[in-house]
């Protein structure tokens, strides 16, 4: 009886949340100020994987990745010249393995010939825990933010639609950028309620732009985030965004699992 009552409460809460957000618009959760200060990062330095890392991409193949739309299918992005380039027609990809708490290193590059503006300029994302095809997960934004005006909680280094980066250390399009991420997954009680929220620290080109940031829930493009989905270990997802700009590339992706 108690389990049924708890389930009913969760369903009613989810229904109320959906009703409350009816009529919401994407721009409702766009934050345009204050604009993070622009700084010049130090010299680019690629960080090779340490001895205990799991190498997710080393320029050779996509053996560690699958399609986000169908995990039984291999990832179908382009691997050429040691680079992994987004294939927009193939959709998102995600890791075969599931992770809870971890340290992640990933390098990415906006094309030098990038076109478009705002969110339609090299848009992608690193989803720090992917919650399946229908649910986005927790997005660390990837987009050209060198000289490209957009809402600040949608800039590179932001936790998308939640927290702007503390500063803007973006490099020019055509230059390599790095994210170094420490991710602590959310913990849920047995009844599905939240015990501890997710936390993330992000170094963007060596500069801390998220400092032990406490997330409000998974990413929502429209409406407010909340922890309505109980989950455990999850894959990491890379986004194939629907904008028309030139596809971005990744390289040197590795991860270290953090044990409690």
Secondary structure, 3 states (H helix, E strand, C coil): CHHHHHHHHHHHHHHHHHHHCCCCCHHHHCCCCCCCCECCCCCCCCCCCCCCCEEEECCCCCCCEEECCCCCCECCCEEECCEEECCHHHCCEEECCCECCEEEEEEEECCCCCCCCHHHCCCEEEEEEECCCCCCCCEEEECCCCCCCCCHHHCCCCECCCECCCCECCCCCCCEEEEEEEEECCEECCCCCEEECCEEEEEECCEEEEEEEECCCCCCCCCCCCCCCCCCCEEEEECCCCCCCCCCEEEEEEEEECCC
